[in-house]
């Protein structure tokens, strides 16, 4: 919708653009850094494109602003941390399964 002006869901052409603005009350921003920070430099405005025919909504972040604000590095670091955490959790599950298998009583009738 952003580039074509046409809704990909219904083909409607009446598209409303709701531009992100740091000063408006709706606060359409994406938090970039820090879970508790509310400083404006840690947010990137989000523009929303709404189809008036069917209600389909797309949200777009300015990619240049996202990179400039450090968002790319933040999310790359976050993905690495999540990947490491998932690996640790998989290892813990495997270890717990091995413990369960080792503590089971052998059935003499098997």
Buried (B, 14 or more C-beta within 10 A) or exposed (E): BEEEEEBEBEEBEEBEEBEBEEEEEEEBBBBBBEEEEEEEEBBBBBBBBBBEBEEBBBBBBBEEBBEEBBBEEBEEEEEEEEEEEEEEEEEEEEEEEEEEEEEEEEEEEE
